[in-house]
Amino acid sequence: MIETQEFAGAHKTNTSFLSPLERRLAPAVIPRIPKWLETYHLTMLTVVWSLMILVFSFLAAGNIRWLWLVSVMILLQWVTDHYDGKVGKYRNTGLVRWGYYMDHLLDYFFLCSVIIGYAFILPEQSRFQLLLLLALFAAYDFSAFLAFAATDKLKISYLKFGPTEFRLALIIINGLLISFGTTYMVSGLKWVNAAAAVGLCFLVYGTQKKIWQLDMESRRPKRLLQAQPLLEKPYVPSQECTY
């Protein structure tokens, strides 16, 4: 009989500012999610929200107030993305490995839709900064998944900043764009990228240091065994009879 081992990707480490509030909301929200909405429906809805972000961002190039609907799509994406796995655990209907793969893949699609959407709105000279922003945020994801493969621990927040805080920041940015136009964002993108690059350096340094320590700890018993001097084997009388 083959024993099934619990999938480590089913558990996430989230120490962000808003995670305590999210945990308090979960018991009130999850039972009220309609029965016909399964966990995989919630996961796949990110495709819908991402496409609508692209549509509303394209329209916002002509009228910046369309960004309000972009913010609504970001909020809806948080709802479905945050509760898809929790609904599966609550109803015991989760697809853990499928959910891990599709959830994180679609999170990347969501990120791309947001940044491509800003490319519709911002002047052409900001395209390089947006491309750099996409590369930096994608690097955070790659680091998290590579670290998970090495440690069996999936960490999704850094310095108290996680996916929920990221979405909240996007909604605030959209409000500022509607109120003050694109001028400040164009000049501020380089500083956002600089901060993201510095944070990524700290993240990579800290992550590789922890993985290095894991490797060294796994080697220690073997090294100690090799360092022990060989002792003479004591004489033990044979239990066998010879004739």
Secondary structure, DSSP 8 states (H G I E B T S, - for coil): -------GGG-EE---TTHHHHHHHHHHHGGGS-TT--HHHHHHHHHHHHHHHHHHHHHHTT-GGGHHHHHHHHHHHHHHHHHHHHHHHHHT---HHHHHHHHHHHHHHHHHHHHHHHHHHS-GGGHHHHHHHHHHHHHHHHHHHHHHHHHS-EE--BTTB-HHHHHHHHHHHHHHHHHH-SHHHHHHHHHHHHHHHHHHHHHHHHHHHHHHHHHHHHHHHHHHHHHS----------SS---
